[in-house]
Structure formats: C-alpha cells, structure tokens
Amino acid sequence: MHSEQPGASGEAGYASAVRGLGDDIAPGVRVKVVRDPGWNGRWPAEPEGVIHPDADCRVRVIDLPEMPEVQVDAEDRRAMSEFMVLFDEPQIDGDGAGPYYAAVIWEKYLRLAD
C-alpha cells in the first residue's frame, strides 16, 4: 500500500473540484486518481480504479490543521479524508517505485470516473 505525501499545488479552483464529490464516494465507486498540478506525484499516470468494495468508505480522516509539517496550500489545510483505491492496472508512483495494486489516496486527488 502507498499513502499520499503531497506537495503544494498552485492551481486555482483545484480543491473546489474535489469537494463536489461529497457522498458520491462510496465502496465500489469507480474513480480516477489525478496528478497534483504542482508536482509530478503521486500517481503521474492518473490511474483509474475503485474505492475498495469491502472496506470502510473512508480509511481515515487526517487533521491537516494539526500537522504543520505537511506542506499543503491554505485551502487544503482542513480535515482530509483518505480512501483505499484498488487500481485497474498496477501503477508506478512518481518516484518510480512499484508496481502498486492499491493505495490510500487523499480525497483531493479523486474524481468520479467517466
């Protein structure tokens, strides 16, 4: 498994796009993992997959306001949900490690798949 270690993004409106997912994120839902426009990570191939169908929908919620060591833009300095995504195909991460078959992904990097 692999957990997100984000960099800062600089694209306006980026965070607001993910906040629209709301209750649409549920076990078994198809998602696309998007690359942060501010760096080449964590998943540069922008893979698709599903929210783990047999797990709790949110793996956990991390309290970014209480974690100053994690560098994120001001609009992301909030509670951030993490979800287990099972990739359709094995993935190599932005550091060249892998292959990974699943990863815990921050909600800001998830979009509903077409």
N, C-alpha and C positions, 0 to 999 in steps of 0.2 A: 504494500500500500504506500501511497505517497501523499503527503499533505502539502498544502499551498504555503509558500513563503513569498508573499507578493512584494513587488516594488511599487513605487508610486506611479500612478497614471496621471496624464495631464489632459485628457480629452474631456471637454465639457459635455455634460449630459450622459456620460458613460454609466455612472452609478444609477441614475434615474431609470435607465432602460431595464436594469435587472430588478429594481424594486417593483416593477409591474408584474412579476411572476406570481407573487402572493401565494395563494392557496393552490395554484396550478402545479406546484412542486409536490409530488406525492410518490410513494413507492410505485415503480413500474413505468413512470412517465419518461418519455424519450426527451433527451436534452442534447444540446450542443455545448461544448466547453470552448469558450472564446479566449483568445490570447489577449493579455493586457496590452493596450496600445503603447504603454510607456516602457516596455521591455520585451525581450523575446521569451517570455516564460508564461507560465509554467508548462503549458501544452501548446507549442507553436503550430502543430498540425491541426489545431481546432477540431478535436475528435468528437464523434457522437457516441451516445450510449444511453443507458437507462439508469434512473435512480434505483438503487438496489431494491428489488421487489420484496425481499424477506427481512429487511432491516427497518429500524425506526426511520421515519422520514428524515428528520434532522439527526445527524450523528451527534452534533453538539452545537452549542452557541458559544462563540468566544467573545469576551468583553474587551474589544479593542480600546475603549477609553481607559481601561486599567492596564494597558500593555504599551507603554510609551516606546519600548524597544522595537516594536513592529512599525516599520515605516509605511504609512498609508496617507493618501490625501485626506484633507479635513472632512470631505463628505463621506468617507468610508470609516471615519473614527466613530463607530457605533457598534452595537451588538451585531455580529456577523455569523449567520448560520453556515454550517458545513454539511455537505451531503455526500454520501458514498455513491460514486458513479461507476458502473460496470461498462467499460469501453466495448464498442462493437468489434474493434481490432486492437491488438496490442500496440502500445504507444511508447515512444521515446520522449523523454522530457526535454526541457530547454537546456539542460546541462549535458545531454547526450546519454543519460542513464536509462536503463530499461532493458527489456520491454516490461511495461506495466499493463496489467489486465484490468485494474481498478484503481481508483484513487479517491481520497477525500478532497472535495473541491469546495472552495468558498462560493457562496451564493452569487457574489458579484461577477463571477465568471460563467454563470449558467444562463442559457437561453432555451426556450422550448424549441425542439427540433421541428423542422417543417414536415 
